[in-house]
């Protein structure tokens, strides 16, 4: 009653099965190479933590007229959040906690926005 694999599958079946396995294995390797299975941006956003204040607002004409803000920690941030239509103002406080993907924006000590830093 026990059948050997050679009795179940013919030569053509083995070739088709082998070709499919090679294709699937190659496809997984290519996806892994291009970072499909890891998300570096998400990991960086989750690890980031800050509490800063916007101290200046300007247009960076050297960088395609990009709106930017200077922060109290000395860094700069692009002031463009197209999905939320939000503009940061001088004096706004920005808070990002560890293991969160959202940046909270406070104005006059009131929470006015919660911006997902993963949105593009």
Buried (B, 14 or more C-beta within 10 A) or exposed (E): EEEEEEEEEEEEEEEEEEEEEEEEEEEEEEEEEEEEEEEEEEEEBBEBEBEBBBBEBEEEEEEEEBBBBBBBEEEEBEBEBEEEEBEBEEEBBBBBEEEBBBBBBBBEEEEEBEBBBEEE
